[in-house]
Amino acid sequence: MSTAHIKNDLHRMIVETDDPDLLVQIRAIFASLLDDKDWWDTLSEEEKRKIEQGQLDLEKGHVAPYEAIKVKVKNRL
């Protein structure tokens, strides 16, 4: 796949979305990749705290099977 084709695909996907949260995330990813900063440094303190809590939960075995979560989410919708 050529660079031009990849750029066209990316451009099309960005133009077709109206989701501001997704666009903010894409912009952050690009900025992160183009910068020499560690991605961790781009996260908010709340995001860092949530990631660290997730790691602790995983280490303690506080996890749920993916299928169980899918069912739970489906039932809420």
C-alpha positions in Angstrom: 0.0 0.0 0.0 1.4 3.3 -1.0 1.9 6.3 1.3 -0.6 8.3 -0.8 -3.2 5.5 -0.4 -2.7 5.5 3.4 -3.0 9.2 3.6 -6.2 9.2 1.5 -7.7 6.5 3.8 -6.8 8.5 6.9 -8.2 11.7 5.4 -11.4 10.0 4.4 -11.9 8.5 7.9 -11.3 11.8 9.6 -13.6 13.7 7.3 -16.4 11.1 7.8 -16.4 11.2 11.6 -18.3 13.8 13.6 -17.1 12.3 17.0 -15.1 15.1 18.7 -13.7 12.7 21.3 -12.3 10.4 18.6 -10.8 13.4 16.7 -9.2 14.6 19.9 -7.7 11.1 20.4 -6.4 11.0 16.9 -4.8 14.4 17.2 -3.2 13.3 20.5 -1.8 10.1 18.8 -0.3 12.1 15.9 1.2 14.7 18.2 2.6 11.9 20.4 4.1 10.1 17.4 5.6 13.3 15.9 7.1 14.3 19.3 9.9 12.7 21.2 7.9 12.8 24.4 6.9 9.6 26.2 3.1 9.0 25.7 2.8 8.6 29.5 3.7 12.2 29.9 0.7 13.3 27.7 -1.8 11.6 30.0 -3.8 13.5 32.6 -3.3 12.6 36.2 -6.7 11.0 36.3 -5.9 8.8 33.3 -2.6 7.8 34.9 -4.4 6.9 38.1 -6.9 4.8 36.3 -4.3 2.9 34.4 -2.3 2.3 37.6 -5.5 1.1 39.3 -6.2 -1.3 36.5 -2.7 -2.7 36.7 -3.2 -3.3 40.5 -6.5 -5.0 39.9 -4.9 -7.2 37.3 -2.1 -8.2 39.7 -4.6 -9.0 42.4 -6.7 -11.1 40.1 -9.6 -8.7 40.1 -10.6 -9.4 36.5 -13.7 -10.5 34.7 -13.9 -12.6 31.5 -14.5 -10.7 28.3 -17.6 -12.6 27.5 -19.2 -11.8 30.9 -18.5 -8.1 30.3 -20.0 -8.3 26.8 -23.2 -9.7 28.3 -23.3 -7.1 31.0 -22.9 -4.3 28.6 -25.4 -5.7 26.1 -28.0 -6.0 28.9 -27.5 -2.3 29.8 -28.2 -1.2 26.3 
